[in-house]
Amino acid sequence: MKSTKWLIVLACALPILGFLTTVVAIACSVGAFSEFLRGGVTPDDIKTKTGIITHRLAFAWWGTAVGFLGGFIALVILLVRLLRQRRPPAPPPIVEGISIR
């Protein structure tokens, strides 16, 4: 039963952590973009800043994907465990000529 509680916590926490990762990474990316817009940039700075911005955006989307995928996997494992716990007992064997009541 302990592992079931941990699965519930993971299934709820992982998507939230993935979303928070996305928010933080996009905020960092916007910060890098604002530095880029302040002016006085050379073509080499444009290449560098564009690479930083796109890298942070890619990290944001990967954070979301990992969070939601991890939460989904935890939910599937939790569902399987709960279904195994609630499985009805097997019916009694049927023997010809004998009825079990």
N, CA, C and O atoms as a Tinker XYZ file with bonds, in Angstrom:
   404  protein
     1  N      0.807000   -1.192000    0.000000    73     2
     2  CA     0.000000    0.000000    0.000000    64     1     3
     3  C      0.858000    1.268000    0.000000    63     2     4     5
     4  O      0.444000    2.304000   -0.519000    81     3
     5  N      2.073000    1.176000    0.593000    73     3     6
     6  CA     2.961000    2.331000    0.599000    64     5     7
     7  C      3.333000    2.756000   -0.815000    63     6     8     9
     8  O      3.343000    3.945000   -1.133000    81     7
     9  N      3.636000    1.783000   -1.653000    73     7    10
    10  CA     4.049000    2.119000   -3.019000    64     9    11
    11  C      2.904000    2.757000   -3.795000    63    10    12    13
    12  O      3.133000    3.571000   -4.689000    81    11
    13  N      1.669000    2.386000   -3.453000    73    11    14
    14  CA     0.523000    3.005000   -4.112000    64    13    15
    15  C      0.443000    4.482000   -3.760000    63    14    16    17
    16  O      0.128000    5.306000   -4.619000    81    15
    17  N      0.721000    4.823000   -2.523000    73    15    18
    18  CA     0.702000    6.233000   -2.121000    64    17    19
    19  C      1.773000    7.024000   -2.860000    63    18    20    21
    20  O      1.536000    8.152000   -3.291000    81    19
    21  N      2.961000    6.420000   -3.005000    73    19    22
    22  CA     4.030000    7.098000   -3.729000    64    21    23
    23  C      3.679000    7.281000   -5.201000    63    22    24    25
    24  O      4.031000    8.293000   -5.806000    81    23
    25  N      2.991000    6.309000   -5.770000    73    23    26
    26  CA     2.581000    6.436000   -7.175000    64    25    27
    27  C      1.573000    7.567000   -7.342000    63    26    28    29
    28  O      1.613000    8.300000   -8.330000    81    27
    29  N      0.672000    7.707000   -6.378000    73    27    30
    30  CA    -0.291000    8.807000   -6.437000    64    29    31
    31  C      0.439000   10.149000   -6.362000    63    30    32    33
    32  O      0.131000   11.076000   -7.110000    81    31
    33  N      1.406000   10.239000   -5.453000    73    31    34
    34  CA     2.184000   11.479000   -5.321000    64    33    35
    35  C      2.945000   11.768000   -6.611000    63    34    36    37
    36  O      2.945000   12.904000   -7.085000    81    35
    37  N      3.593000   10.755000   -7.182000    73    35    38
    38  CA     4.328000   10.955000   -8.438000    64    37    39
    39  C      3.411000   11.335000   -9.586000    63    38    40    41
    40  O      3.735000   12.212000  -10.387000    81    39
    41  N      2.264000   10.672000   -9.663000    73    39    42
    42  CA     1.336000   10.962000  -10.761000    64    41    43
    43  C      0.827000   12.396000  -10.697000    63    42    44    45
    44  O      0.532000   12.998000  -11.729000    81    43
    45  N      0.723000   12.943000   -9.497000    73    43    46
    46  CA     0.274000   14.330000   -9.351000    64    45    47
    47  C      1.428000   15.321000   -9.466000    63    46    48    49
    48  O      1.268000   16.399000  -10.038000    81    47
    49  N      2.582000   14.964000   -8.928000    73    47    50
    50  CA     3.691000   15.919000   -8.843000    64    49    51
    51  C      4.468000   16.073000  -10.150000    63    50    52    53
    52  O      4.917000   17.173000  -10.470000    81    51
    53  N      4.630000   15.003000  -10.899000    73    51    54
    54  CA     5.471000   15.083000  -12.098000    64    53    55
    55  C      4.938000   16.056000  -13.148000    63    54    56    57
    56  O      5.724000   16.838000  -13.682000    81    55
    57  N      3.633000   16.049000  -13.475000    73    55    58
    58  CA     3.170000   17.058000  -14.439000    64    57    59
    59  C      3.340000   18.491000  -13.926000    63    58    60    61
    60  O      3.629000   19.399000  -14.707000    81    59
    61  N      3.162000   18.697000  -12.614000    73    59    62
    62  CA     3.343000   20.035000  -12.056000    64    61    63
    63  C      4.806000   20.452000  -12.161000    63    62    64    65
    64  O      5.105000   21.589000  -12.526000    81    63
    65  N      5.718000   19.534000  -11.842000    73    63    66
    66  CA     7.139000   19.856000  -11.967000    64    65    67
    67  C      7.538000   20.108000  -13.416000    63    66    68    69
    68  O      8.362000   20.979000  -13.696000    81    67
    69  N      6.951000   19.344000  -14.338000    73    67    70
    70  CA     7.212000   19.583000  -15.751000    64    69    71
    71  C      6.733000   20.956000  -16.192000    63    70    72    73
    72  O      7.404000   21.638000  -16.967000    81    71
    73  N      5.569000   21.358000  -15.694000    73    71    74
    74  CA     5.038000   22.680000  -16.031000    64    73    75
    75  C      5.911000   23.781000  -15.430000    63    74    76    77
    76  O      6.191000   24.781000  -16.091000    81    75
    77  N      6.340000   23.601000  -14.184000    73    75    78
    78  CA     7.215000   24.601000  -13.560000    64    77    79
    79  C      8.549000   24.706000  -14.295000    63    78    80    81
    80  O      9.099000   25.798000  -14.434000    81    79
    81  N      9.068000   23.581000  -14.763000    73    79    82
    82  CA    10.293000   23.595000  -15.569000    64    81    83
    83  C     10.085000   24.427000  -16.828000    63    82    84    85
    84  O     10.957000   25.199000  -17.228000    81    83
    85  N      8.931000   24.263000  -17.441000    73    83    86
    86  CA     8.615000   25.023000  -18.646000    64    85    87
    87  C      8.560000   26.519000  -18.349000    63    86    88    89
    88  O      9.119000   27.323000  -19.094000    81    87
    89  N      7.894000   26.886000  -17.272000    73    87    90
    90  CA     7.764000   28.305000  -16.918000    64    89    91
    91  C      9.135000   28.924000  -16.648000    63    90    92    93
    92  O      9.428000   30.018000  -17.129000    81    91
    93  N      9.967000   28.232000  -15.886000    73    91    94
    94  CA    11.289000   28.772000  -15.560000    64    93    95
    95  C     12.157000   28.878000  -16.815000    63    94    96    97
    96  O     12.836000   29.884000  -17.019000    81    95
    97  N     12.136000   27.848000  -17.648000    73    95    98
    98  CA    12.979000   27.874000  -18.857000    64    97    99
    99  C     12.511000   28.946000  -19.841000    63    98   100   101
   100  O     13.338000   29.592000  -20.485000    81    99
   101  N     11.209000   29.141000  -19.964000    73    99   102
   102  CA    10.717000   30.198000  -20.863000    64   101   103
   103  C     11.056000   31.570000  -20.292000    63   102   104   105
   104  O     11.391000   32.488000  -21.040000    81   103
   105  N     10.972000   31.715000  -18.969000    73   103   106
   106  CA    11.354000   32.985000  -18.359000    64   105   107
   107  C     12.833000   33.290000  -18.614000    63   106   108   109
   108  O     13.189000   34.431000  -18.907000    81   107
   109  N     13.687000   32.279000  -18.503000    73   107   110
   110  CA    15.113000   32.474000  -18.800000    64   109   111
   111  C     15.330000   32.809000  -20.267000    63   110   112   113
   112  O     16.191000   33.620000  -20.608000    81   111
   113  N     14.550000   32.185000  -21.122000    73   111   114
   114  CA    14.674000   32.450000  -22.549000    64   113   115
   115  C     14.242000   33.879000  -22.879000    63   114   116   117
   116  O     14.880000   34.556000  -23.686000    81   115
   117  N     13.171000   34.323000  -22.261000    73   115   118
   118  CA    12.710000   35.697000  -22.482000    64   117   119
   119  C     13.748000   36.687000  -21.943000    63   118   120   121
   120  O     13.976000   37.740000  -22.538000    81   119
   121  N     14.371000   36.343000  -20.816000    73   119   122
   122  CA    15.430000   37.194000  -20.282000    64   121   123
   123  C     16.594000   37.312000  -21.246000    63   122   124   125
   124  O     17.138000   38.400000  -21.439000    81   123
   125  N     16.976000   36.206000  -21.846000    73   123   126
   126  CA    18.066000   36.243000  -22.829000    64   125   127
   127  C     17.648000   37.043000  -24.062000    63   126   128   129
   128  O     18.467000   37.747000  -24.654000    81   127
   129  N     16.387000   36.936000  -24.446000    73   127   130
   130  CA    15.899000   37.682000  -25.604000    64   129   131
   131  C     15.875000   39.181000  -25.304000    63   130   132   133
   132  O     16.177000   39.994000  -26.178000    81   131
   133  N     15.518000   39.549000  -24.071000    73   131   134
   134  CA    15.498000   40.975000  -23.730000    64   133   135
   135  C     16.907000   41.560000  -23.739000    63   134   136   137
   136  O     17.095000   42.712000  -24.130000    81   135
   137  N     17.900000   40.775000  -23.311000    73   135   138
   138  CA    19.284000   41.232000  -23.413000    64   137   139
   139  C     19.677000   41.444000  -24.874000    63   138   140   141
   140  O     20.416000   42.368000  -25.215000    81   139
   141  N     19.164000   40.568000  -25.713000    73   139   142
   142  CA    19.448000   40.631000  -27.138000    64   141   143
   143  C     18.866000   41.914000  -27.749000    63   142   144   145
   144  O     19.464000   42.503000  -28.649000    81   143
   145  N     17.706000   42.338000  -27.258000    73   143   146
   146  CA    17.038000   43.505000  -27.830000    64   145   147
   147  C     17.569000   44.835000  -27.316000    63   146   148   149
   148  O     17.188000   45.882000  -27.840000    81   147
   149  N     18.418000   44.829000  -26.329000    73   147   150
   150  CA    18.934000   46.081000  -25.761000    64   149   151
   151  C     19.812000   46.845000  -26.739000    63   150   152   153
   152  O     20.054000   48.040000  -26.568000    81   151
   153  N     20.276000   46.162000  -27.746000    73   151   154
   154  CA    21.060000   46.846000  -28.774000    64   153   155
   155  C     22.551000   46.634000  -28.612000    63   154   156   157
   156  O     23.026000   46.024000  -27.654000    81   155
   157  N     23.272000   47.165000  -29.594000    73   155   158
   158  CA    24.717000   47.069000  -29.569000    64   157   159
   159  C     25.227000   45.643000  -29.730000    63   158   160   161
   160  O     26.216000   45.254000  -29.107000    81   159
   161  N     24.547000   44.869000  -30.566000    73   159   162
   162  CA    24.966000   43.486000  -30.748000    64   161   163
   163  C     25.666000   43.335000  -32.088000    63   162   164   165
   164  O     25.329000   44.006000  -33.064000    81   163
   165  N     26.624000   42.462000  -32.115000    73   163   166
   166  CA    27.345000   42.160000  -33.343000    64   165   167
   167  C     26.729000   40.893000  -33.949000    63   166   168   169
   168  O     25.956000   40.207000  -33.281000    81   167
   169  N     27.057000   40.579000  -35.187000    73   167   170
   170  CA    26.536000   39.345000  -35.771000    64   169   171
   171  C     26.906000   38.094000  -34.978000    63   170   172   173
   172  O     26.128000   37.142000  -34.913000    81   171
   173  N     28.090000   38.098000  -34.378000    73   171   174
   174  CA    28.464000   36.941000  -33.551000    64   173   175
   175  C     27.584000   36.852000  -32.309000    63   174   176   177
   176  O     27.229000   35.757000  -31.871000    81   175
   177  N     27.231000   38.012000  -31.739000    73   175   178
   178  CA    26.334000   38.019000  -30.579000    64   177   179
   179  C     24.955000   37.487000  -30.949000    63   178   180   181
   180  O     24.305000   36.807000  -30.154000    81   179
   181  N     24.517000   37.803000  -32.164000    73   179   182
   182  CA    23.210000   37.328000  -32.620000    64   181   183
   183  C     23.204000   35.806000  -32.663000    63   182   184   185
   184  O     22.257000   35.167000  -32.204000    81   183
   185  N     24.267000   35.229000  -33.218000    73   183   186
   186  CA    24.355000   33.765000  -33.278000    64   185   187
   187  C     24.378000   33.165000  -31.878000    63   186   188   189
   188  O     23.697000   32.176000  -31.608000    81   187
   189  N     25.154000   33.761000  -31.001000    73   187   190
   190  CA    25.278000   33.231000  -29.638000    64   189   191
   191  C     23.957000   33.332000  -28.894000    63   190   192   193
   192  O     23.504000   32.355000  -28.298000    81   191
   193  N     23.332000   34.511000  -28.923000    73   191   194
   194  CA    22.082000   34.709000  -28.187000    64   193   195
   195  C     20.946000   33.867000  -28.766000    63   194   196   197
   196  O     20.119000   33.341000  -28.021000    81   195
   197  N     20.906000   33.740000  -30.078000    73   195   198
   198  CA    19.868000   32.906000  -30.689000    64   197   199
   199  C     20.033000   31.457000  -30.257000    63   198   200   201
   200  O     19.048000   30.772000  -29.980000    81   199
   201  N     21.273000   30.989000  -30.199000    73   199   202
   202  CA    21.516000   29.629000  -29.732000    64   201   203
   203  C     21.091000   29.433000  -28.288000    63   202   204   205
   204  O     20.514000   28.402000  -27.943000    81   203
   205  N     21.371000   30.418000  -27.442000    73   203   206
   206  CA    20.976000   30.328000  -26.029000    64   205   207
   207  C     19.464000   30.311000  -25.901000    63   206   208   209
   208  O     18.911000   29.516000  -25.141000    81   207
   209  N     18.792000   31.182000  -26.640000    73   207   210
   210  CA    17.329000   31.269000  -26.569000    64   209   211
   211  C     16.692000   29.966000  -27.026000    63   210   212   213
   212  O     15.804000   29.442000  -26.353000    81   211
   213  N     17.128000   29.444000  -28.149000    73   211   214
   214  CA    16.515000   28.211000  -28.654000    64   213   215
   215  C     16.840000   27.016000  -27.759000    63   214   216   217
   216  O     16.012000   26.118000  -27.604000    81   215
   217  N     18.027000   26.998000  -27.174000    73   215   218
   218  CA    18.378000   25.912000  -26.254000    64   217   219
   219  C     17.466000   25.935000  -25.027000    63   218   220   221
   220  O     17.002000   24.886000  -24.580000    81   219
   221  N     17.209000   27.119000  -24.485000    73   219   222
   222  CA    16.331000   27.225000  -23.312000    64   221   223
   223  C     14.893000   26.876000  -23.660000    63   222   224   225
   224  O     14.196000   26.264000  -22.850000    81   223
   225  N     14.442000   27.248000  -24.833000    73   223   226
   226  CA    13.084000   26.870000  -25.245000    64   225   227
   227  C     12.964000   25.359000  -25.424000    63   226   228   229
   228  O     11.962000   24.758000  -25.039000    81   227
   229  N     13.992000   24.753000  -26.010000    73   227   230
   230  CA    13.968000   23.298000  -26.174000    64   229   231
   231  C     13.955000   22.616000  -24.812000    63   230   232   233
   232  O     13.254000   21.621000  -24.628000    81   231
   233  N     14.715000   23.130000  -23.860000    73   231   234
   234  CA    14.710000   22.575000  -22.510000    64   233   235
   235  C     13.330000   22.711000  -21.878000    63   234   236   237
   236  O     12.885000   21.821000  -21.154000    81   235
   237  N     12.662000   23.812000  -22.148000    73   235   238
   238  CA    11.317000   24.022000  -21.600000    64   237   239
   239  C     10.361000   22.950000  -22.108000    63   238   240   241
   240  O      9.604000   22.375000  -21.327000    81   239
   241  N     10.389000   22.681000  -23.393000    73   239   242
   242  CA     9.449000   21.693000  -23.944000    64   241   243
   243  C      9.820000   20.279000  -23.505000    63   242   244   245
   244  O      8.936000   19.447000  -23.300000    81   243
   245  N     11.105000   19.998000  -23.360000    73   243   246
   246  CA    11.504000   18.679000  -22.863000    64   245   247
   247  C     11.075000   18.501000  -21.412000    63   246   248   249
   248  O     10.664000   17.411000  -21.014000    81   247
   249  N     11.167000   19.562000  -20.623000    73   247   250
   250  CA    10.714000   19.485000  -19.239000    64   249   251
   251  C      9.240000   19.158000  -19.146000    63   250   252   253
   252  O      8.823000   18.364000  -18.303000    81   251
   253  N      8.452000   19.769000  -20.012000    73   251   254
   254  CA     7.019000   19.482000  -20.037000    64   253   255
   255  C      6.769000   18.040000  -20.453000    63   254   256   257
   256  O      5.981000   17.330000  -19.828000    81   255
   257  N      7.438000   17.620000  -21.500000    73   255   258
   258  CA     7.221000   16.252000  -22.004000    64   257   259
   259  C      7.609000   15.210000  -20.970000    63   258   260   261
   260  O      6.877000   14.242000  -20.764000    81   259
   261  N      8.750000   15.393000  -20.317000    73   259   262
   262  CA     9.196000   14.425000  -19.312000    64   261   263
   263  C      8.241000   14.408000  -18.130000    63   262   264   265
   264  O      7.925000   13.338000  -17.608000    81   263
   265  N      7.777000   15.569000  -17.701000    73   263   266
   266  CA     6.843000   15.635000  -16.584000    64   265   267
   267  C      5.533000   14.928000  -16.880000    63   266   268   269
   268  O      5.051000   14.137000  -16.070000    81   267
   269  N      4.960000   15.211000  -18.037000    73   267   270
   270  CA     3.691000   14.577000  -18.379000    64   269   271
   271  C      3.854000   13.093000  -18.669000    63   270   272   273
   272  O      2.995000   12.295000  -18.294000    81   271
   273  N      4.927000   12.714000  -19.323000    73   271   274
   274  CA     5.156000   11.297000  -19.591000    64   273   275
   275  C      5.387000   10.526000  -18.294000    63   274   276   277
   276  O      4.860000    9.427000  -18.125000    81   275
   277  N      6.166000   11.092000  -17.385000    73   275   278
   278  CA     6.391000   10.442000  -16.094000    64   277   279
   279  C      5.105000   10.302000  -15.300000    63   278   280   281
   280  O      4.861000    9.266000  -14.681000    81   279
   281  N      4.279000   11.349000  -15.316000    73   279   282
   282  CA     2.987000   11.274000  -14.637000    64   281   283
   283  C      2.078000   10.236000  -15.256000    63   282   284   285
   284  O      1.368000    9.524000  -14.546000    81   283
   285  N      2.094000   10.143000  -16.573000    73   283   286
   286  CA     1.262000    9.148000  -17.263000    64   285   287
   287  C      1.708000    7.728000  -16.919000    63   286   288   289
   288  O      0.878000    6.858000  -16.660000    81   287
   289  N      3.014000    7.498000  -16.918000    73   287   290
   290  CA     3.533000    6.168000  -16.579000    64   289   291
   291  C      3.164000    5.811000  -15.143000    63   290   292   293
   292  O      2.767000    4.678000  -14.868000    81   291
   293  N      3.293000    6.772000  -14.226000    73   291   294
   294  CA     2.913000    6.512000  -12.834000    64   293   295
   295  C      1.430000    6.190000  -12.727000    63   294   296   297
   296  O      1.043000    5.322000  -11.945000    81   295
   297  N      0.595000    6.875000  -13.501000    73   295   298
   298  CA    -0.844000    6.586000  -13.486000    64   297   299
   299  C     -1.162000    5.199000  -14.026000    63   298   300   301
   300  O     -2.023000    4.505000  -13.485000    81   299
   301  N     -0.480000    4.792000  -15.080000    73   299   302
   302  CA    -0.717000    3.456000  -15.639000    64   301   303
   303  C     -0.312000    2.381000  -14.633000    63   302   304   305
   304  O     -1.048000    1.415000  -14.427000    81   303
   305  N      0.852000    2.544000  -14.009000    73   303   306
   306  CA     1.286000    1.566000  -13.002000    64   305   307
   307  C      0.310000    1.534000  -11.834000    63   306   308   309
   308  O     -0.029000    0.464000  -11.329000    81   307
   309  N     -0.140000    2.708000  -11.406000    73   307   310
   310  CA    -1.111000    2.777000  -10.312000    64   309   311
   311  C     -2.407000    2.083000  -10.694000    63   310   312   313
   312  O     -2.971000    1.344000   -9.887000    81   311
   313  N     -2.886000    2.306000  -11.899000    73   311   314
   314  CA    -4.130000    1.675000  -12.355000    64   313   315
   315  C     -3.998000    0.156000  -12.379000    63   314   316   317
   316  O     -4.903000   -0.553000  -11.941000    81   315
   317  N     -2.885000   -0.339000  -12.884000    73   315   318
   318  CA    -2.662000   -1.789000  -12.924000    64   317   319
   319  C     -2.657000   -2.366000  -11.515000    63   318   320   321
   320  O     -3.270000   -3.404000  -11.267000    81   319
   321  N     -1.974000   -1.707000  -10.597000    73   319   322
   322  CA    -1.938000   -2.208000   -9.216000    64   321   323
   323  C     -3.317000   -2.193000   -8.568000    63   322   324   325
   324  O     -3.688000   -3.132000   -7.864000    81   323
   325  N     -4.066000   -1.135000   -8.805000    73   323   326
   326  CA    -5.400000   -1.066000   -8.212000    64   325   327
   327  C     -6.335000   -2.116000   -8.811000    63   326   328   329
   328  O     -7.154000   -2.698000   -8.100000    81   327
   329  N     -6.215000   -2.355000  -10.091000    73   327   330
   330  CA    -7.057000   -3.380000  -10.721000    64   329   331
   331  C     -6.694000   -4.775000  -10.222000    63   330   332   333
   332  O     -7.575000   -5.621000  -10.067000    81   331
   333  N     -5.427000   -5.025000   -9.972000    73   331   334
   334  CA    -5.026000   -6.324000   -9.426000    64   333   335
   335  C     -5.546000   -6.522000   -8.009000    63   334   336   337
   336  O     -5.905000   -7.637000   -7.630000    81   335
   337  N     -5.589000   -5.460000   -7.232000    73   335   338
   338  CA    -6.084000   -5.559000   -5.859000    64   337   339
   339  C     -7.584000   -5.812000   -5.819000    63   338   340   341
   340  O     -8.066000   -6.476000   -4.901000    81   339
   341  N     -8.318000   -5.310000   -6.772000    73   339   342
   342  CA    -9.768000   -5.422000   -6.761000    64   341   343
   343  C    -10.296000   -6.543000   -7.635000    63   342   344   345
   344  O    -11.496000   -6.602000   -7.905000    81   343
   345  N     -9.432000   -7.422000   -8.077000    73   343   346
   346  CA    -9.844000   -8.529000   -8.930000    64   345   347
   347  C    -10.759000   -9.455000   -8.129000    63   346   348   349
   348  O    -10.410000   -9.851000   -7.017000    81   347
   349  N    -11.923000   -9.806000   -8.677000    73   347   350
   350  CA   -12.825000  -10.699000   -7.940000    64   349   351
   351  C    -12.214000  -12.093000   -7.823000    63   350   352   353
   352  O    -11.419000  -12.501000   -8.669000    81   351
   353  N    -12.593000  -12.828000   -6.760000    73   351   354
   354  CA   -12.041000  -14.173000   -6.618000    64   353   355
   355  C    -12.527000  -15.083000   -7.734000    63   354   356   357
   356  O    -13.597000  -14.889000   -8.311000    81   355
   357  N    -11.709000  -16.072000   -8.013000    73   355   358
   358  CA   -12.063000  -17.027000   -9.073000    64   357   359
   359  C    -13.297000  -17.824000   -8.637000    63   358   360   361
   360  O    -13.441000  -18.146000   -7.458000    81   359
   361  N    -14.187000  -18.144000   -9.585000    73   359   362
   362  CA   -15.364000  -18.941000   -9.221000    64   361   363
   363  C    -14.947000  -20.359000   -8.832000    63   362   364   365
   364  O    -13.902000  -20.840000   -9.271000    81   363
   365  N    -15.757000  -21.026000   -8.013000    73   363   366
   366  CA   -15.406000  -22.395000   -7.623000    64   365   367
   367  C    -15.430000  -23.316000   -8.837000    63   366   368   369
   368  O    -16.173000  -23.074000   -9.788000    81   367
   369  N    -14.635000  -24.351000   -8.808000    73   367   370
   370  CA   -14.593000  -25.260000   -9.962000    64   369   371
   371  C    -15.937000  -25.985000  -10.126000    63   370   372   373
   372  O    -16.618000  -26.298000   -9.149000    81   371
   373  N    -16.282000  -26.232000  -11.351000    73   371   374
   374  CA   -17.536000  -26.935000  -11.655000    64   373   375
   375  C    -17.213000  -28.415000  -11.871000    63   374   376   377
   376  O    -16.386000  -28.773000  -12.710000    81   375
   377  N    -17.868000  -29.238000  -11.115000    73   375   378
   378  CA   -17.696000  -30.673000  -11.244000    64   377   379
   379  C    -19.040000  -31.237000  -11.664000    63   378   380   381
   380  O    -20.068000  -30.912000  -11.069000    81   379
   381  N    -19.038000  -32.076000  -12.681000    73   379   382
   382  CA   -20.305000  -32.615000  -13.189000    64   381   383
   383  C    -21.025000  -33.420000  -12.111000    63   382   384   385
   384  O    -20.427000  -34.239000  -11.415000    81   383
   385  N    -22.317000  -33.164000  -11.996000    73   383   386
   386  CA   -23.152000  -33.904000  -11.064000    64   385   387
   387  C    -23.096000  -33.408000   -9.634000    63   386   388   389
   388  O    -23.886000  -33.855000   -8.803000    81   387
   389  N    -22.206000  -32.517000   -9.326000    73   387   390
   390  CA   -22.107000  -31.978000   -7.966000    64   389   391
   391  C    -22.297000  -30.475000   -8.040000    63   390   392   393
   392  O    -21.609000  -29.790000   -8.797000    81   391
   393  N    -23.215000  -29.975000   -7.268000    73   391   394
   394  CA   -23.411000  -28.529000   -7.239000    64   393   395
   395  C    -22.906000  -28.001000   -5.902000    63   394   396   397
   396  O    -23.183000  -28.569000   -4.846000    81   395
   397  N    -22.197000  -26.959000   -5.969000    73   395   398
   398  CA   -21.662000  -26.326000   -4.753000    64   397   399
   399  C    -22.543000  -25.128000   -4.441000    63   398   400   401
   400  O    -22.671000  -24.203000   -5.244000    81   399
   401  N    -23.146000  -25.162000   -3.262000    73   399   402
   402  CA   -24.024000  -24.046000   -2.878000    64   401   403
   403  C    -23.526000  -23.357000   -1.672000    63   402   404
   404  O    -24.143000  -22.396000   -1.211000    81   403
